[in-house]
Amino acid sequence: MMRARVPLLLLGILFLASLSASFATSLREEEESQDNPFYFNSDNSWNTLFKNQYGHIRVLQRFDQQSKRLQNLEDYRLVEFRSKPETLLLPQQADAELLLVVRSGSAILVLVKPDDRREYFFLTSDNPIFSDHQKIPAGTIFYLVNPDPKEDLRIIQLAMPVNNPQIHDFFLSSTEAQQSYLQEFSKHILEASFNSKFEEINRVLFEEEGQQEEGQQEGVIVNIDSEQIEELSKHAKSSSRKSHSKQDNTIGNEFGNLTERTDNSLNVLISSIEMKEGALFVPHYYSKAIVILVVNEGEAHVELVGPKGNKETLEFESYRAELSKDDVFVIPAAYPVAIKATSNVNFTGFGINANNNNRNLLAGKTDNVISSIGRALDGKDVLGLTFSGSGEEVMKLINKQSGSYFVDGHHHQQEQQKGSHQQEQQKGRKGAFVY
């Protein structure tokens, strides 16, 4: 009798275990659906890698660890660098392709290549159309100077790791913050490589703790004197790259401006968005690109429409967030989004999968895909079958908005508030097929 009970007991335990696992999975999916998986708050999403009195380096948490929906961004990371006036980020190389965008201030970037070759770039955010950017190939040694005597330097980097989703910075210097990676080589390897005794190598390159020369600074961001800056500036300004204005695609009006530039080699779209308080970037979506928005300055309200939960479904919901400085928001491809500026605001954007990408607007006079349907030969009939009104009524409604891209977000504010209750009742309505 006991033998018969043991299998039953085991079956019962296995059933309860599977039920518990299923409940835990369901709970995780429910928690994620209640939160906003596309929003990264600046207060708790950035991890500091280094910080001293001259500046800091920090990295945004991995996109794929925030949500399963962002798994296609597992090979991309965001890094922020900030430094005080007249400072130097010591030479390093990274196991990632880097795309630097200057958010404020100016920088001298030096890329070091074999055979005594160096490239100097003077980068600035003063360009009224678009901040400067520069690509750094993986494994290239570089160093960075803030030459300005008064203004801080702020840079945002899109990093594309070549080894794994983690980023590793290899610094040549040996400080309290980190040791030189050269120190990890054995004594006999170093002596043979430099044709010198280890004691001399250690004194010149590494300097044992407690024996640093007086005045030597600690950390990977250090102060630099004005004479050194002046010499670097001569090289950088004389070698500064030509303007990219001919490659820019700029759209704007009195409410806002959008400037975009595509780096075809990286398959990345770089965008700059500036909006005045009260302006609305009308509902739109990108056909192929996954856009990572970083708030440079100001505040904005964003609404993104996407599938409800993590499952394949015909139901949709709105993911909303109040954005402020250093917040990050991800806009997946084909997900409609609208942005309203609650103060003067500007963004830096990186679009992944940018080649052959299209921006499609759902309202406004220009690039409106809904009105494009209506202008087709049988388009009004199709619109009449798509929406509750007739095709003529739909086109009349679309044509009421004479603005394009950026419009007055306060227009018909009271009518929008009256209709908000009806919109909530329609929330979750079936609206698209998922394959």
ZIZI-V895589 format. One record per pair of residues at least 4 apart in sequence whose ideal C-beta (glycine too) atoms are under 7 Angstrom apart, sorted by the first residue. I is the first residue (numbers start at 1). J is the second residue. Records with the same first field share a line. If there is no record, write none. Layout:
I->J + J
This chain:
1->5
2->6
4->8
5->9
6->10
7->11
8->12
9->13
10->14
11->15
12->16
13->17
14->18
15->19
16->20
17->21
18->22
19->23
20->24
21->25
22->26
23->27
24->28
25->29
26->30
27->31
28->32
29->33 + 309 + 310
30->34
31->35
32->37 + 67 + 310
33->308 + 309
36->319 + 321
37->66 + 67 + 69 + 70
38->304 + 319 + 329 + 330
39->321 + 329
40->45 + 60 + 66 + 327 + 328
41->45 + 327
42->46 + 325 + 326 + 327
45->60 + 61 + 328
46->58 + 60 + 80
47->58 + 59 + 61
48->56 + 58
49->57 + 58 + 59
50->56 + 57 + 177 + 219 + 220
51->56
52->219 + 221
54->83 + 84 + 87 + 219 + 221 + 222 + 223
55->82 + 83 + 84 + 87 + 221
56->82
57->79 + 81
58->80
59->77 + 78 + 79 + 167
60->77 + 78 + 328
61->65 + 66
62->74 + 77 + 165
63->70 + 73 + 74 + 76 + 330
64->70 + 71 + 73 + 74
66->70
68->310
69->310 + 332
70->330
72->290
73->290 + 352
74->165
75->160 + 161 + 165
76->158 + 160 + 352
77->159 + 161 + 167
78->156 + 158 + 292 + 294 + 328
79->157 + 159 + 167
80->156
81->89 + 155 + 157
82->152 + 153 + 154
83->87 + 89 + 146 + 152 + 153 + 221
84->146 + 152
85->146 + 148 + 149 + 150 + 151 + 152
86->146 + 149 + 223 + 224 + 226 + 229
87->146 + 221 + 222 + 223 + 224
88->143 + 145 + 222 + 224
89->143 + 144 + 220 + 221
90->143 + 171 + 173 + 220 + 222
91->141 + 143 + 172
92->141 + 142 + 169 + 170 + 171
93->139 + 140 + 141 + 170
94->98 + 138 + 167 + 168 + 169
95->138 + 161 + 162 + 163 + 167 + 168
96->138 + 159 + 160 + 161 + 162 + 167
97->137 + 138 + 160 + 162 + 266
98->136 + 157 + 159
99->133 + 135 + 157 + 158 + 263 + 266 + 268
100->133 + 134 + 136 + 155 + 157
101->131 + 133 + 155 + 156 + 270 + 348
102->107 + 123 + 124 + 125 + 131 + 132 + 155
103->125 + 131 + 154 + 155 + 156 + 296 + 348
104->125 + 152 + 154
105->125 + 146 + 148 + 151 + 152 + 153 + 154
106->123 + 124 + 147 + 148 + 153
107->123 + 144 + 145 + 146 + 153 + 155
108->120 + 122 + 145 + 147 + 232 + 233 + 236
109->121 + 123 + 134 + 142 + 144
110->118 + 120 + 142 + 143
111->118 + 119 + 136 + 140 + 142
112->118 + 141 + 142
113->117 + 118
119->239
120->235 + 236 + 239
121->134 + 236 + 240 + 241
122->236 + 237 + 240
123->132 + 134
124->132
125->131
127->131 + 132
129->245 + 248 + 250 + 259
130->248 + 259 + 261 + 272
131->272
133->270
135->263 + 266
136->140 + 142
138->162
145->224 + 229 + 232
146->153
147->229 + 233
156->294 + 348
158->268 + 350
159->167
161->165 + 166 + 167
170->181
171->178 + 180 + 220
172->180 + 182
173->180 + 220
174->179 + 180 + 183 + 206 + 207
175->218 + 219 + 220
176->218
177->218 + 219 + 220
179->183
180->205 + 206
182->205
183->206
185->189 + 190
187->191 + 198
188->192
189->193
190->194 + 198 + 201
191->196 + 197 + 198 + 201
194->201
196->200 + 201
198->202
199->203
200->204
201->205
202->206 + 208
203->207
207->211 + 212
212->216
217->222 + 223
224->228 + 229
226->230
227->231
228->232
229->233
230->234
232->236
233->237
234->238
235->239
236->240
244->248 + 261
247->261
248->259 + 261
249->260
250->257 + 259
251->258 + 405
252->256 + 257 + 258 + 406
253->403 + 406
255->275 + 276 + 279 + 406 + 407 + 408
256->273 + 274 + 275 + 276 + 279 + 281 + 406
257->274
258->271 + 273 + 405
259->271 + 272
260->269 + 271
261->270
262->269 + 354
263->268 + 270
264->355
267->353 + 354 + 355
268->350 + 351 + 352 + 354
269->289 + 351 + 354 + 357
270->350
271->349 + 351
272->348
273->346 + 347 + 349
274->346
275->279 + 281 + 341 + 345 + 406
276->341 + 344
277->341 + 342 + 343 + 344
278->341 + 408 + 409 + 410
279->341 + 406 + 409
280->338 + 340 + 406 + 407 + 409
281->338 + 339 + 405 + 406
282->338 + 361 + 363 + 364 + 405 + 407
283->336 + 337 + 338 + 362 + 363
284->336 + 337 + 359 + 360 + 361 + 362
285->334 + 335 + 336 + 337 + 360
286->291 + 331 + 333 + 351 + 357 + 359
287->333 + 334 + 357 + 358 + 360
288->333 + 353 + 356 + 357
289->333 + 351 + 352 + 353 + 354 + 357
290->330 + 332 + 333 + 351 + 352 + 353
291->331 + 349 + 351
292->328 + 330 + 349 + 350
293->328 + 329 + 331 + 347 + 349
294->328 + 347 + 348
295->323 + 324 + 325 + 326 + 327 + 345 + 347
296->346 + 347 + 348
297->325 + 345 + 346
298->341 + 343 + 344 + 345 + 346
299->323 + 324 + 342 + 343 + 345
300->323 + 339 + 340 + 341 + 342 + 345
301->322 + 340 + 342
302->320 + 321 + 323 + 329 + 337 + 339
303->318 + 320 + 337 + 338
304->319 + 331 + 335 + 337
305->316 + 318 + 335 + 336
306->316 + 319 + 332 + 335
307->313 + 316 + 434
308->313 + 315 + 316 + 317 + 428
309->313
312->434
313->434
314->430 + 432 + 433 + 434
315->428 + 430
316->428 + 431
317->427 + 428
321->329
323->327 + 329
331->335 + 337
333->353
336->362
340->409
341->345
351->357
353->357
359->367
360->367 + 369
361->367 + 368 + 369
362->368 + 369 + 370
363->368 + 401
364->368 + 401 + 403 + 404 + 405 + 407
365->401 + 402 + 403 + 404
366->404 + 405
368->372 + 398
369->373
370->374 + 398
371->375 + 395 + 398
373->379 + 382 + 383
374->379 + 380 + 383 + 391 + 394 + 395
375->379
378->382
379->383 + 391
380->384 + 391 + 392 + 395
381->385 + 391
382->386
383->387 + 391 + 394 + 395
384->390 + 391
387->394
389->393 + 394
391->395
392->396
393->397
394->398
395->399
401->407
403->407
407->411
412->416
413->417
414->418
415->419
416->420
419->423
420->424
421->425
422->426
423->427
